C-alpha cells in the first residue's frame, strides 16, 4: 500500500509504503512503513499505479502537474526521478485521476475548468492531451474507470446537487446513477463484481451500488463527528481509506464494513493512496486480436477463477463472455483460423512463472505463441528466445485448449467447458 504524505513545516512531501498483505496486519503490533521524501515541496493528492510497468502516476498540487515515477519500486530504492506527463492542472486538491491499465491512458478531473481530460502515460509531450467531456460538467471530483466493461464514472458537485455519472470511455452516453450525495472526493470500481464504491465525507460514510445505480447501501460509517477521507482504493475484499485530519490509514471489509486494519501516521498527513500489487493487474491478462473476425479477446481473473471475454472492434457494445469459472486463464492466445472454441489459456501454475521479461515497448506482452502450422505446439516467448520457463514449484505446466463451442446464455455460468492438453513445459 502506497500512501502520500502532504508537506508541512517540518517535512517535505513524501511516500509511505506498507509492505506485505493486509490479511497479516491485524496480527502485527505495528507495521513499519518505508518512507521516501521527494526532497522538495511535493504534495501528492491523487495517485494510481501500474506494477506491470513499474509505474506510479500522481498529481502534484504544488506545481499542478500530472507526474510519473517510471521506475517505481516498493522498496523505494530505484530511480525516483519524476517525469512530467501533463502540465497545467487548475485545481489539483479536488481533482482525481483514473488509470486504464489496458491502454495506459490517464483520465483526470479538473474542478475549475469543469472538464475531464485524457492522455496516454507514455506520451512524451506534456502539453498533449484531449478534453474528453466539458459541456455540462460541473465541478467534477472523484473518478474511476472499468476498462473491461468500458465504463467511466465520476462525481459532480453542483450548486444544488451532488451526483455520480456513468458514461462510456469516450465520454458519451451519460447516465446519472446516484443522487442524494454531499461531497464525494474519491470513487473506485470493483471490476470483478461490477460494483462502485465511493466515500461521502459529509455523510461520514463509504457507500456502494451496482454499475446501474441499483443496490445502493452503506458499507462503513465512521463514528467520528467529522471525517475527512481523501482517498479510497480496493484490494481483493478490502476497501482502504486515508483520513488526513486524523492522520489515519485503514482498511475495512468491502462487504461487512468491519475494520480489518488501521494505523496512524505521525510524520505527515496521509492524503492519496493506491495498492501496488501485481495480483490486482492479473485481470489485465494479455490482449489478443483476431485479424480475421476483427475481434479483441482478453482474459480476466477474479480470485482463483477467471474467464475469457471477446469484443468486436467493428461495433460498439458488442461484448460477451465466452467462458467463466476457468482456472486463472492468465496467458491468452488466439488461433483465428479455428473460429469456434480455439481460445488458448495457460494453467494457473504458469501464471506465476518467474523471470518473464517485460517487453520494452510497453505493449501488451504475448506470453504464448500459437504455431499456425502444427496444431500441437505452443512455445513461450521471451523477447529473442522461445525457451520455455519452468515454474518455481518445479512442476510441469500444461497448456489447454477450449474444446467445446462457447456456452450459451443458459449455461454460461456453469462449468461446462472441456479441455484437452496440447503441450507441457
C-alpha positions in Angstrom: 0.0 0.0 0.0 1.5 3.4 -1.1 0.3 6.4 0.9 1.3 10.0 0.1 2.2 12.4 2.9 1.5 16.1 2.5 4.3 18.5 3.2 4.4 20.5 6.4 6.7 23.0 8.2 8.9 20.1 9.3 8.6 17.7 6.3 8.8 17.7 2.6 6.1 15.8 0.8 6.8 12.0 0.6 5.5 8.5 0.3 4.9 5.8 2.9 4.9 2.2 1.6 3.3 -0.5 3.8 4.8 -3.8 2.7 3.0 -7.2 3.0 -0.5 -8.5 2.9 -3.4 -6.7 4.7 -4.5 -10.1 6.0 -1.4 -10.3 8.2 -1.6 -6.8 9.5 -4.0 -7.4 12.4 -1.6 -10.0 13.8 1.2 -7.4 14.0 1.7 -4.9 16.8 3.0 -2.3 14.3 3.5 -2.2 10.6 6.7 -0.3 9.8 6.3 1.6 6.5 9.1 2.5 4.2 9.5 6.2 3.7 10.6 8.3 0.7 11.0 12.0 0.6 10.8 13.9 -2.7 13.4 16.3 -1.4 11.4 19.4 -2.3 7.9 20.6 -1.7 5.7 18.0 -3.4 2.1 17.4 -2.4 0.7 14.2 -4.0 -3.1 14.5 -3.8 -4.0 11.6 -6.2 -2.2 8.5 -7.5 -2.6 5.4 -9.5 -0.1 2.6 -10.0 0.8 0.1 -12.7 3.1 -2.6 -11.3 3.3 -4.3 -14.7 5.2 -1.2 -16.0 6.9 -0.3 -12.7 5.0 3.0 -12.7 3.4 5.3 -10.2 1.3 8.1 -11.6 0.3 11.1 -9.4 -0.8 14.7 -9.4 1.4 17.3 -7.6 -0.8 20.0 -6.1 2.1 22.4 -5.8 3.3 22.5 -9.4 -0.2 21.5 -10.8 1.2 18.7 -13.0 0.5 15.1 -13.6 3.7 13.2 -12.9 5.1 9.7 -13.3 7.7 7.7 -11.5 8.7 5.3 -14.3 11.0 3.0 -12.3 9.0 2.8 -9.1 9.8 0.1 -6.5 8.0 -0.5 -3.3 11.5 -0.8 -1.7 11.9 2.9 -2.7 15.5 2.0 -3.8 15.3 2.6 -7.6 15.2 5.7 -9.8 12.7 8.1 -8.2 13.1 11.0 -10.7 9.6 12.1 -11.7 8.6 12.7 -15.3 6.1 15.3 -16.3 3.1 13.7 -18.2 0.9 16.8 -18.3 1.3 20.4 -17.3 -1.4 22.9 -16.3 -4.0 21.5 -13.9 -6.2 24.2 -12.5 -7.2 22.6 -9.2 -5.4 19.6 -8.1 -6.7 19.5 -4.5 -10.2 18.5 -5.7 -9.2 16.7 -8.9 -8.6 13.0 -9.1 -7.1 10.6 -11.6 -8.1 7.2 -13.1 -5.9 4.8 -15.0 -6.7 2.4 -17.8 -4.2 -0.5 -17.3 -5.1 -2.0 -20.7 -4.2 1.1 -22.8 -2.1 3.1 -20.4 -4.4 6.1 -20.7 -4.9 8.5 -17.8 -8.1 10.3 -17.0 -8.4 13.2 -14.7 -11.0 15.6 -13.4 -10.4 19.4 -13.2 -12.6 21.1 -10.7 -12.2 24.6 -12.0 -12.0 24.0 -15.7 -15.1 21.8 -15.4 -13.8 19.1 -17.6 -12.5 15.5 -17.8 -9.3 15.1 -19.8 -7.3 12.1 -21.1 -3.7 11.5 -22.1 -1.6 8.4 -22.6 1.0 7.9 -19.9 3.7 7.1 -22.4 3.2 10.3 -24.4 6.4 12.4 -24.1 4.7 15.7 -24.9 3.4 17.0 -21.6 1.1 19.5 -23.3 -0.6 16.9 -25.4 -4.0 15.8 -24.1 -7.6 15.6 -25.1 -10.6 17.1 -23.3 -13.0 14.2 -23.1 -16.1 15.8 -21.6 -16.6 19.5 -20.9 -20.1 20.8 -21.8 -22.5 20.2 -18.9 -19.8 19.1 -16.4 -19.9 20.9 -13.1 -17.1 20.7 -10.5 -16.0 17.0 -11.2 -14.2 15.3 -8.3 -13.7 11.5 -7.8 -13.3 9.5 -11.0 -12.7 5.8 -11.8 -13.0 3.5 -14.8 -13.6 -0.1 -15.7 -11.6 -0.9 -18.8 -13.2 -4.3 -19.1 -16.8 -3.1 -19.4 -15.7 0.3 -20.8 -17.4 2.4 -18.2 -16.3 5.8 -16.9 -17.7 7.1 -13.6 -17.2 10.5 -12.0 -18.8 12.6 -9.2 -20.1 16.1 -9.9 -20.6 18.8 -7.2 -23.1 21.2 -8.5 -24.6 24.2 -6.6 -27.8 22.3 -5.8 -26.9 18.6 -6.0 -24.0 16.1 -6.0 -24.3 13.1 -8.2 -22.3 10.2 -9.7 -22.5 9.9 -13.5 -21.6 7.0 -15.7 -20.5 7.2 -19.4 -18.5 5.1 -21.8 -14.8 5.6 -22.1 -15.3 8.1 -24.9 -17.3 10.3 -22.6 -20.6 9.6 -24.3 -23.9 8.0 -23.3 -24.2 9.8 -19.9 -26.4 8.4 -17.2 -26.9 9.8 -13.6 -26.8 6.7 -11.5 -26.5 8.0 -7.9 -28.1 11.1 -6.3 -28.5 12.5 -2.8 -24.8 12.8 -2.1 -22.9 15.6 -0.4 -19.1 15.6 -1.1 -17.5 12.7 -2.9 -13.7 13.0 -3.1 -13.0 9.5 -4.5 -14.6 6.6 -6.3 -13.3 3.1 -7.1 -14.8 0.4 -9.3 -14.7 -3.3 -8.5 -14.4 -4.8 -12.0 -14.8 -8.3 -10.7 -18.3 -7.7 -9.3 -19.3 -4.6 -11.3 -19.7 -2.7 -8.1 -19.0 1.0 -7.5 -17.7 2.3 -4.1 -17.3 5.9 -3.0 -16.6 8.0 0.1 -19.0 10.8 1.1 -17.2 13.0 3.6 -20.2 14.9 5.0 -22.1 11.7 5.4 -19.1 10.1 7.1 -19.6 7.0 5.0 -18.4 4.6 2.4 -21.2 3.5 0.1 -21.6 1.2 -2.8 -24.0 0.3 -5.6 -24.2 -1.7 -8.8 -23.0 -0.1 -12.1 -26.6 1.0 -12.9 -27.1 2.6 -9.5 -29.2 -0.1 -8.0 -28.5 -2.0 -4.8 -27.1 1.1 -3.0 -26.2 0.7 0.6 -23.7 2.0 3.3 -20.7 -0.2 3.8 -18.9 1.7 6.5 -19.8 4.7 8.6 -17.3 6.5 10.8 -18.1 7.1 14.5 -16.1 10.4 14.4 -18.1 13.6 14.5 -16.4 14.8 11.3 -14.4 12.6 8.9 -12.1 13.8 6.1 -11.5 10.9 3.8 -9.5 12.0 0.9 -8.7 8.7 -1.0 -10.2 5.3 -1.5 -8.8 2.2 -3.0 -9.6 -1.5 -3.3 -7.6 -4.6 -2.7 -9.3 -8.0 -3.1 -12.0 -8.0 -0.4 -10.9 -4.8 1.3 -11.5 -1.1 0.9 -8.8 1.1 2.2 -9.0 4.8 3.0 -7.0 7.8 4.2 -8.3 10.3 6.7 -5.9 13.2 6.6 -7.2 15.2 9.5 -6.9 12.2 11.8 -3.6 11.2 10.2 -5.2 7.8 9.8 -5.0 4.9 7.3 -7.3 1.9 7.5 -8.9 -1.0 5.6 -12.4 -2.4 6.0 -14.1 -5.5 4.6 -15.9 -4.4 1.4 -19.0 -6.5 2.3 -19.4 -6.1 6.1 -17.6 -2.9 6.7 -15.6 -4.5 9.5 -12.3 -2.7 10.2 -9.5 -5.1 9.3 -6.5 -3.0 10.0 -5.8 0.7 10.8 -2.7 2.8 11.7 -1.8 6.3 12.5 0.8 8.2 10.5 2.6 10.7 12.7 5.2 12.2 10.3 2.7 13.8 7.9 -0.9 14.0 6.7 -1.9 11.0 4.6 -3.8 12.0 1.5 -3.6 9.9 -1.6 -3.2 6.1 -1.7 -3.1 3.1 -4.0 -2.4 -0.6 -3.9 0.8 -1.6 -5.7 0.2 -5.2 -6.4 0.8 -7.4 -9.4 -2.2 -9.6 -8.3 -4.5 -6.7 -8.9 -3.4 -6.5 -12.5 -3.6 -10.2 -13.3 -7.1 -9.4 -14.6 -5.3 -7.3 -17.2 -4.3 -10.6 -18.9 -2.9 -10.2 -22.4 -4.9 -8.9 -25.2 -5.1 -10.9 -28.4 -6.5 -9.7 -31.7 -8.3 -11.9 -34.2 -7.4 -10.3 -37.6 -10.0 -12.4 -39.4 -13.0 -11.8 -37.3 -11.8 -8.3 -36.2 -12.4 -9.3 -32.6 -10.4 -8.4 -29.5 -10.0 -11.1 -26.8 -8.9 -10.8 -23.2 -9.0 -12.9 -20.1 -9.7 -11.8 -16.6 -9.0 -13.2 -13.1 -11.3 -13.0 -10.1 -9.7 -14.8 -7.1 -8.8 -18.3 -8.1 -11.0 -18.3 -11.2 -11.5 -16.2 -14.3 -12.9 -16.1 -17.8 -12.4 -15.1 -21.4 -14.2 -12.2 -22.9 -14.5 -11.1 -26.6 -15.5 -7.7 -28.0 -16.0 -6.7 -31.6 -13.7 -3.9 -32.9 -16.3 -3.0 -35.6 -19.3 -2.4 -33.4 -19.7 -0.7 -30.0 -21.2 -2.5 -27.0 -20.7 -5.9 -28.7 -19.0 -7.6 -25.7 -19.7 -11.1 -24.5 -18.1 -13.6 -22.0 -17.1 -16.8 -23.7 -16.0 -18.8 -20.6 -16.3 -18.4 -16.9 -15.1 -20.5 -13.9 -11.7 -21.1 -15.6 -8.6 -21.9 -13.5 -6.8 -18.5 -13.8 -6.6 -18.0 -17.6 -3.7 -15.6 -17.5 -2.0 -16.1 -20.8 -4.3 -16.0 -23.8 -3.5 -16.8 -27.4 -5.9 -16.9 -30.3 -5.8 -19.0 -33.5 -8.1 -17.1 -35.9 -8.4 -20.0 -38.4 -10.2 -22.1 -35.8 -13.1 -19.9 -35.4 -15.0 -21.5 -32.5 -13.6 -23.0 -29.4 -10.0 -22.2 -30.3 -9.2 -19.9 -27.3 -6.0 -20.8 -25.6 -5.1 -20.2 -22.0 -2.4 -21.2 -19.5 -2.9 -23.2 -16.4 -2.6 -21.5 -13.0 0.9 -22.9 -12.3 2.1 -21.0 -15.3 0.7 -17.7 -14.2 3.4 -17.0 -11.6 6.3 -18.4 -13.6 9.5 -16.3 -12.7 11.8 -14.4 -15.0 9.2 -13.5 -17.5 10.7 -10.3 -19.1 8.7 -7.2 -19.8 8.6 -6.1 -23.4 10.4 -2.7 -23.8 7.7 -1.1 -25.9 5.0 -1.2 -23.2 2.6 -3.0 -25.4 0.7 -6.0 -24.0 3.1 -8.8 -23.8 2.2 -12.0 -25.7 3.1 -14.7 -23.2 2.3 -17.7 -25.5 2.6 -18.0 -29.3 0.5 -20.3 -31.3 2.1 -22.2 -34.2 -0.3 -21.8 -37.2 1.3 -24.8 -39.0 1.3 -27.5 -36.3 -1.8 -27.7 -34.1 0.1 -29.2 -31.2 2.9 -26.8 -30.4 2.8 -23.8 -28.0 6.1 -22.1 -27.2 6.7 -19.4 -24.5 8.1 -16.2 -25.9 11.0 -14.5 -24.1 11.9 -11.5 -26.2 14.5 -13.1 -28.5 14.2 -16.7 -27.4 11.4 -19.2 -27.4 12.7 -21.3 -24.5 10.0 -22.3 -22.0 10.2 -21.0 -18.5 9.7 -23.5 -15.7 7.6 -22.6 -12.7 9.0 -22.0 -9.3 7.5 -25.2 -7.8 9.2 -27.3 -10.4 6.0 -28.9 -11.7 5.0 -29.3 -15.3 2.8 -26.5 -16.7 0.2 -27.9 -19.1 -1.5 -25.6 -21.6 -5.1 -26.3 -22.5 -7.3 -25.6 -25.4 -11.1 -25.0 -25.0 -12.6 -27.8 -27.0 -16.3 -27.1 -27.0 -18.1 -24.1 -28.6 -18.7 -21.1 -26.5 -21.5 -21.6 -24.0 -25.0 -20.1 -24.5 -26.5 -17.6 -22.1 -28.3 -20.5 -20.4 -25.2 -22.4 -19.4 -22.7 -19.6 -19.3 -22.4 -19.6 -15.5 -21.9 -23.4 -15.4 -18.5 -25.0 -15.5 -19.4 -26.8 -18.8 -16.3 -26.3 -20.8 -14.0 -29.2 -21.6 -10.2 -29.0 -22.2 -7.6 -31.1 -24.0 -4.0 -30.9 -23.1 -1.9 -29.9 -26.1 1.6 -29.3 -24.6 3.6 -29.4 -21.4 6.7 -27.4 -20.4 
